[in-house]
Amino acid sequence: MVVEAQSGAETLRIIPEERLDLIIADMRMPEMDGCTLMRNLRSKFYGVPVLAVSGSLGAEDLSGYGFDGFIDKPMGLDQLEALVEVTLQK
């Protein structure tokens, strides 16, 4: 099942209501960027794996934030499926 949020702030509101196995966060979102979302997630919901998605930043730009993986835009479905599978197996 997929739960969609339109912003980082909405993601933080949804998490207590849903049992999420994985979060895929775009780095450019309204109200809160992906890095700010990540800081909030790690302080409140440490165990949830988070994948970063960006077309303007690289994995090296996000290395200090604790993301569990990185997807470069545009992303292929095969790449997304493989990274989700590897991340959930950890």
N, CA, C and O atoms as a GROMACS GRO file, in nm:
protein
  360
    1MET      N    1   0.084  -0.117   0.000
    1MET     CA    2   0.000   0.000   0.000
    1MET      C    3   0.090   0.124   0.000
    1MET      O    4   0.193   0.126   0.066
    2VAL      N    5   0.050   0.224  -0.072
    2VAL     CA    6   0.124   0.349  -0.082
    2VAL      C    7   0.043   0.459  -0.016
    2VAL      O    8  -0.077   0.472  -0.040
    3VAL      N    9   0.108   0.539   0.067
    3VAL     CA   10   0.048   0.656   0.129
    3VAL      C   11   0.122   0.776   0.072
    3VAL      O   12   0.244   0.780   0.076
    4GLU      N   13   0.050   0.872   0.019
    4GLU     CA   14   0.111   0.988  -0.044
    4GLU      C   15   0.093   1.112   0.042
    4GLU      O   16  -0.012   1.135   0.100
    5ALA      N   17   0.199   1.192   0.048
    5ALA     CA   18   0.195   1.321   0.115
    5ALA      C   19   0.241   1.427   0.016
    5ALA      O   20   0.330   1.402  -0.065
    6GLN      N   21   0.182   1.544   0.022
    6GLN     CA   22   0.215   1.652  -0.072
    6GLN      C   23   0.331   1.740  -0.025
    6GLN      O   24   0.382   1.821  -0.102
    7SER      N   25   0.372   1.724   0.101
    7SER     CA   26   0.479   1.808   0.154
    7SER      C   27   0.548   1.736   0.270
    7SER      O   28   0.497   1.635   0.320
    8GLY      N   29   0.661   1.788   0.311
    8GLY     CA   30   0.731   1.733   0.427
    8GLY      C   31   0.649   1.748   0.554
    8GLY      O   32   0.644   1.656   0.636
    9ALA      N   33   0.583   1.862   0.570
    9ALA     CA   34   0.499   1.885   0.688
    9ALA      C   35   0.384   1.785   0.693
    9ALA      O   36   0.352   1.733   0.800
   10GLU      N   37   0.323   1.757   0.579
   10GLU     CA   38   0.215   1.659   0.575
   10GLU      C   39   0.269   1.519   0.608
   10GLU      O   40   0.200   1.440   0.674
   11THR      N   41   0.388   1.489   0.563
   11THR     CA   42   0.451   1.360   0.597
   11THR      C   43   0.462   1.343   0.747
   11THR      O   44   0.428   1.237   0.800
   12LEU      N   45   0.508   1.446   0.816
   12LEU     CA   46   0.522   1.439   0.962
   12LEU      C   47   0.387   1.423   1.032
   12LEU      O   48   0.379   1.361   1.138
   13ARG      N   49   0.280   1.478   0.972
   13ARG     CA   50   0.146   1.461   1.030
   13ARG      C   51   0.093   1.320   1.007
   13ARG      O   52   0.020   1.267   1.091
   14ILE      N   53   0.129   1.258   0.895
   14ILE     CA   54   0.079   1.125   0.858
   14ILE      C   55   0.146   1.014   0.937
   14ILE      O   56   0.081   0.916   0.974
   15ILE      N   57   0.274   1.026   0.963
   15ILE     CA   58   0.351   0.916   1.021
   15ILE      C   59   0.291   0.857   1.148
   15ILE      O   60   0.284   0.735   1.159
   16PRO      N   61   0.246   0.937   1.245
   16PRO     CA   62   0.189   0.875   1.365
   16PRO      C   63   0.061   0.794   1.339
   16PRO      O   64   0.026   0.706   1.418
   17GLU      N   65  -0.007   0.823   1.228
   17GLU     CA   66  -0.132   0.756   1.196
   17GLU      C   67  -0.112   0.629   1.112
   17GLU      O   68  -0.199   0.542   1.109
   18GLU      N   69   0.001   0.619   1.046
   18GLU     CA   70   0.027   0.509   0.952
   18GLU      C   71   0.148   0.429   0.999
   18GLU      O   72   0.238   0.484   1.063
   19ARG      N   73   0.151   0.302   0.969
   19ARG     CA   74   0.269   0.221   0.994
   19ARG      C   75   0.346   0.214   0.862
   19ARG      O   76   0.313   0.133   0.775
   20LEU      N   77   0.448   0.298   0.848
   20LEU     CA   78   0.523   0.306   0.725
   20LEU      C   79   0.647   0.217   0.731
   20LEU      O   80   0.717   0.213   0.832
   21ASP      N   81   0.672   0.146   0.622
   21ASP     CA   82   0.791   0.062   0.612
   21ASP      C   83   0.906   0.136   0.545
   21ASP      O   84   1.022   0.100   0.563
   22LEU      N   85   0.874   0.240   0.469
   22LEU     CA   86   0.973   0.313   0.390
   22LEU      C   87   0.916   0.449   0.354
   22LEU      O   88   0.797   0.463   0.327
   23ILE      N   89   1.003   0.550   0.353
   23ILE     CA   90   0.965   0.684   0.306
   23ILE      C   91   1.055   0.719   0.189
   23ILE      O   92   1.177   0.703   0.197
   24ILE      N   93   0.995   0.766   0.080
   24ILE     CA   94   1.069   0.815  -0.035
   24ILE      C   95   1.042   0.965  -0.041
   24ILE      O   96   0.929   1.007  -0.065
   25ALA      N   97   1.147   1.044  -0.018
   25ALA     CA   98   1.130   1.189  -0.002
   25ALA      C   99   1.203   1.266  -0.112
   25ALA      O  100   1.324   1.251  -0.132
   26ASP      N  101   1.127   1.348  -0.182
   26ASP     CA  102   1.187   1.439  -0.278
   26ASP      C  103   1.258   1.549  -0.201
   26ASP      O  104   1.214   1.587  -0.092
   27MET      N  105   1.366   1.600  -0.254
   27MET     CA  106   1.440   1.705  -0.184
   27MET      C  107   1.376   1.842  -0.199
   27MET      O  108   1.402   1.932  -0.118
   28ARG      N  109   1.294   1.860  -0.302
   28ARG     CA  110   1.223   1.986  -0.322
   28ARG      C  111   1.074   1.962  -0.303
   28ARG      O  112   1.007   1.903  -0.388
   29MET      N  113   1.025   2.010  -0.189
   29MET     CA  114   0.882   1.998  -0.158
   29MET      C  115   0.835   2.130  -0.098
   29MET      O  116   0.915   2.206  -0.045
   30PRO      N  117   0.705   2.157  -0.108
   30PRO     CA  118   0.653   2.277  -0.043
   30PRO      C  119   0.660   2.264   0.109
   30PRO      O  120   0.656   2.154   0.163
   31GLU      N  121   0.668   2.375   0.177
   31GLU     CA  122   0.667   2.387   0.323
   31GLU      C  123   0.795   2.341   0.391
   31GLU      O  124   0.836   2.401   0.491
   32MET      N  125   0.858   2.235   0.341
   32MET     CA  126   0.975   2.179   0.408
   32MET      C  127   1.054   2.097   0.306
   32MET      O  128   0.998   2.009   0.241
   33ASP      N  129   1.183   2.125   0.292
   33ASP     CA  130   1.262   2.047   0.197
   33ASP      C  131   1.294   1.909   0.255
   33ASP      O  132   1.272   1.884   0.373
   34GLY      N  133   1.346   1.822   0.173
   34GLY     CA  134   1.374   1.685   0.213
   34GLY      C  135   1.477   1.672   0.324
   34GLY      O  136   1.466   1.582   0.408
   35CYS      N  137   1.576   1.761   0.327
   35CYS     CA  138   1.678   1.755   0.432
   35CYS      C  139   1.620   1.793   0.568
   35CYS      O  140   1.653   1.733   0.670
   36THR      N  141   1.533   1.892   0.569
   36THR     CA  142   1.467   1.931   0.694
   36THR      C  143   1.373   1.820   0.739
   36THR      O  144   1.365   1.789   0.858
   37LEU      N  145   1.302   1.761   0.645
   37LEU     CA  146   1.217   1.647   0.678
   37LEU      C  147   1.300   1.536   0.740
   37LEU      O  148   1.259   1.476   0.840
   38MET      N  149   1.415   1.508   0.682
   38MET     CA  150   1.500   1.401   0.733
   38MET      C  151   1.545   1.428   0.876
   38MET      O  152   1.543   1.338   0.960
   39ARG      N  153   1.585   1.549   0.906
   39ARG     CA  154   1.625   1.584   1.043
   39ARG      C  155   1.509   1.560   1.140
   39ARG      O  156   1.529   1.507   1.250
   40ASN      N  157   1.389   1.598   1.100
   40ASN     CA  158   1.271   1.576   1.185
   40ASN      C  159   1.239   1.428   1.199
   40ASN      O  160   1.203   1.382   1.308
   41LEU      N  161   1.251   1.353   1.092
   41LEU     CA  162   1.223   1.210   1.097
   41LEU      C  163   1.319   1.138   1.190
   41LEU      O  164   1.276   1.056   1.271
   42ARG      N  165   1.447   1.169   1.180
   42ARG     CA  166   1.547   1.099   1.261
   42ARG      C  167   1.534   1.135   1.409
   42ARG      O  168   1.572   1.055   1.495
   43SER      N  169   1.483   1.253   1.440
   43SER     CA  170   1.469   1.290   1.580
   43SER      C  171   1.343   1.228   1.643
   43SER      O  172   1.336   1.215   1.765
   44LYS      N  173   1.244   1.190   1.560
   44LYS     CA  174   1.117   1.139   1.612
   44LYS      C  175   1.088   0.995   1.574
   44LYS      O  176   1.026   0.921   1.651
   45PHE      N  177   1.130   0.954   1.456
   45PHE     CA  178   1.095   0.823   1.401
   45PHE      C  179   1.220   0.757   1.345
   45PHE      O  180   1.230   0.735   1.224
   46TYR      N  181   1.314   0.726   1.431
   46TYR     CA  182   1.448   0.684   1.388
   46TYR      C  183   1.449   0.560   1.300
   46TYR      O  184   1.529   0.553   1.206
   47GLY      N  185   1.365   0.462   1.325
   47GLY     CA  186   1.375   0.334   1.257
   47GLY      C  187   1.322   0.327   1.116
   47GLY      O  188   1.341   0.226   1.050
   48VAL      N  189   1.256   0.430   1.067
   48VAL     CA  190   1.196   0.425   0.933
   48VAL      C  191   1.303   0.456   0.828
   48VAL      O  192   1.364   0.563   0.832
   49PRO      N  193   1.328   0.364   0.733
   49PRO     CA  194   1.424   0.394   0.627
   49PRO      C  195   1.372   0.503   0.534
   49PRO      O  196   1.252   0.509   0.504
   50VAL      N  197   1.463   0.589   0.488
   50VAL     CA  198   1.425   0.701   0.402
   50VAL      C  199   1.516   0.706   0.281
   50VAL      O  200   1.638   0.707   0.294
   51LEU      N  201   1.456   0.710   0.163
   51LEU     CA  202   1.529   0.726   0.038
   51LEU      C  203   1.512   0.870  -0.011
   51LEU      O  204   1.401   0.924  -0.009
   52ALA      N  205   1.620   0.930  -0.055
   52ALA     CA  206   1.618   1.066  -0.108
   52ALA      C  207   1.603   1.060  -0.259
   52ALA      O  208   1.660   0.974  -0.326
   53VAL      N  209   1.525   1.154  -0.313
   53VAL     CA  210   1.506   1.166  -0.458
   53VAL      C  211   1.538   1.309  -0.496
   53VAL      O  212   1.484   1.403  -0.438
   54SER      N  213   1.626   1.327  -0.597
   54SER     CA  214   1.658   1.462  -0.641
   54SER      C  215   1.708   1.462  -0.785
   54SER      O  216   1.772   1.367  -0.830
   55GLY      N  217   1.677   1.569  -0.853
   55GLY     CA  218   1.729   1.590  -0.987
   55GLY      C  219   1.833   1.701  -0.989
   55GLY      O  220   1.896   1.725  -1.091
   56SER      N  221   1.850   1.768  -0.875
   56SER     CA  222   1.945   1.880  -0.871
   56SER      C  223   2.061   1.856  -0.774
   56SER      O  224   2.166   1.920  -0.786
   57LEU      N  225   2.044   1.766  -0.678
   57LEU     CA  226   2.150   1.732  -0.584
   57LEU      C  227   2.198   1.590  -0.612
   57LEU      O  228   2.124   1.509  -0.667
   58GLY      N  229   2.321   1.562  -0.575
   58GLY     CA  230   2.374   1.428  -0.590
   58GLY      C  231   2.381   1.358  -0.456
   58GLY      O  232   2.364   1.421  -0.352
   59ALA      N  233   2.406   1.229  -0.459
   59ALA     CA  234   2.416   1.150  -0.336
   59ALA      C  235   2.523   1.207  -0.244
   59ALA      O  236   2.506   1.207  -0.122
   60GLU      N  237   2.632   1.256  -0.301
   60GLU     CA  238   2.740   1.313  -0.219
   60GLU      C  239   2.696   1.440  -0.147
   60GLU      O  240   2.747   1.469  -0.038
   61ASP      N  241   2.605   1.516  -0.204
   61ASP     CA  242   2.552   1.637  -0.140
   61ASP      C  243   2.468   1.605  -0.016
   61ASP      O  244   2.452   1.688   0.073
   62LEU      N  245   2.413   1.485  -0.012
   62LEU     CA  246   2.322   1.446   0.094
   62LEU      C  247   2.383   1.346   0.192
   62LEU      O  248   2.314   1.293   0.279
   63SER      N  249   2.512   1.320   0.178
   63SER     CA  250   2.575   1.213   0.256
   63SER      C  251   2.570   1.236   0.407
   63SER      O  252   2.571   1.138   0.482
   64GLY      N  253   2.566   1.358   0.454
   64GLY     CA  254   2.566   1.384   0.597
   64GLY      C  255   2.429   1.381   0.663
   64GLY      O  256   2.419   1.406   0.784
   65TYR      N  257   2.325   1.352   0.589
   65TYR     CA  258   2.189   1.359   0.644
   65TYR      C  259   2.134   1.225   0.691
   65TYR      O  260   2.030   1.222   0.758
   66GLY      N  261   2.200   1.116   0.659
   66GLY     CA  262   2.156   0.985   0.707
   66GLY      C  263   2.051   0.916   0.623
   66GLY      O  264   1.982   0.825   0.672
   67PHE      N  265   2.037   0.956   0.497
   67PHE     CA  266   1.943   0.886   0.409
   67PHE      C  267   1.991   0.743   0.388
   67PHE      O  268   2.112   0.716   0.391
   68ASP      N  269   1.899   0.653   0.366
   68ASP     CA  270   1.932   0.512   0.347
   68ASP      C  271   1.964   0.478   0.202
   68ASP      O  272   2.009   0.368   0.171
   69GLY      N  273   1.939   0.572   0.113
   69GLY     CA  274   1.968   0.553  -0.028
   69GLY      C  275   1.933   0.678  -0.106
   69GLY      O  276   1.871   0.770  -0.053
   70PHE      N  277   1.974   0.681  -0.233
   70PHE     CA  278   1.954   0.798  -0.317
   70PHE      C  279   1.907   0.754  -0.454
   70PHE      O  280   1.960   0.659  -0.512
   71ILE      N  281   1.808   0.825  -0.507
   71ILE     CA  282   1.757   0.802  -0.642
   71ILE      C  283   1.771   0.933  -0.718
   71ILE      O  284   1.719   1.037  -0.677
   72ASP      N  285   1.842   0.927  -0.830
   72ASP     CA  286   1.863   1.043  -0.915
   72ASP      C  287   1.748   1.054  -1.015
   72ASP      O  288   1.711   0.955  -1.078
   73LYS      N  289   1.693   1.175  -1.030
   73LYS     CA  290   1.588   1.199  -1.130
   73LYS      C  291   1.653   1.225  -1.265
   73LYS      O  292   1.761   1.285  -1.268
   74PRO      N  293   1.596   1.185  -1.372
   74PRO     CA  294   1.478   1.100  -1.377
   74PRO      C  295   1.515   0.957  -1.338
   74PRO      O  296   1.625   0.910  -1.367
   75MET      N  297   1.424   0.890  -1.272
   75MET     CA  298   1.451   0.754  -1.226
   75MET      C  299   1.371   0.654  -1.308
   75MET      O  300   1.258   0.680  -1.349
   76GLY      N  301   1.433   0.540  -1.329
   76GLY     CA  302   1.364   0.432  -1.396
   76GLY      C  303   1.294   0.344  -1.294
   76GLY      O  304   1.338   0.335  -1.180
   77LEU      N  305   1.189   0.281  -1.335
   77LEU     CA  306   1.113   0.194  -1.246
   77LEU      C  307   1.200   0.079  -1.194
   77LEU      O  308   1.191   0.042  -1.077
   78ASP      N  309   1.284   0.023  -1.281
   78ASP     CA  310   1.373  -0.085  -1.239
   78ASP      C  311   1.467  -0.040  -1.129
   78ASP      O  312   1.489  -0.113  -1.032
   79GLN      N  313   1.524   0.080  -1.143
   79GLN     CA  314   1.615   0.136  -1.042
   79GLN      C  315   1.540   0.156  -0.910
   79GLN      O  316   1.592   0.121  -0.804
   80LEU      N  317   1.421   0.211  -0.916
   80LEU     CA  318   1.341   0.233  -0.796
   80LEU      C  319   1.308   0.102  -0.727
   80LEU      O  320   1.326   0.089  -0.605
   81GLU      N  321   1.260   0.004  -0.802
   81GLU     CA  322   1.225  -0.126  -0.744
   81GLU      C  323   1.346  -0.191  -0.677
   81GLU      O  324   1.334  -0.246  -0.567
   82ALA      N  325   1.461  -0.187  -0.741
   82ALA     CA  326   1.581  -0.249  -0.687
   82ALA      C  327   1.624  -0.182  -0.557
   82ALA      O  328   1.658  -0.250  -0.460
   83LEU      N  329   1.623  -0.049  -0.554
   83LEU     CA  330   1.666   0.022  -0.436
   83LEU      C  331   1.568   0.002  -0.320
   83LEU      O  332   1.609  -0.013  -0.206
   84VAL      N  333   1.439   0.002  -0.349
   84VAL     CA  334   1.338  -0.024  -0.245
   84VAL      C  335   1.358  -0.164  -0.187
   84VAL      O  336   1.355  -0.182  -0.066
   85GLU      N  337   1.379  -0.262  -0.273
   85GLU     CA  338   1.398  -0.400  -0.226
   85GLU      C  339   1.523  -0.411  -0.136
   85GLU      O  340   1.517  -0.471  -0.029
   86VAL      N  341   1.634  -0.354  -0.181
   86VAL     CA  342   1.758  -0.360  -0.101
   86VAL      C  343   1.740  -0.288   0.031
   86VAL      O  344   1.784  -0.338   0.134
   87THR      N  345   1.676  -0.172   0.030
   87THR     CA  346   1.657  -0.094   0.152
   87THR      C  347   1.568  -0.167   0.252
   87THR      O  348   1.596  -0.166   0.372
   88LEU      N  349   1.464  -0.229   0.206
   88LEU     CA  350   1.373  -0.300   0.297
   88LEU      C  351   1.433  -0.429   0.352
   88LEU      O  352   1.390  -0.477   0.457
   89GLN      N  353   1.532  -0.485   0.283
   89GLN     CA  354   1.598  -0.606   0.332
   89GLN      C  355   1.700  -0.578   0.442
   89GLN      O  356   1.740  -0.670   0.513
   90LYS      N  357   1.741  -0.454   0.459
   90LYS     CA  358   1.842  -0.420   0.560
   90LYS      C  359   1.789  -0.440   0.699
   90LYS      O  360   1.860  -0.417   0.796
   0.00000   0.00000   0.00000
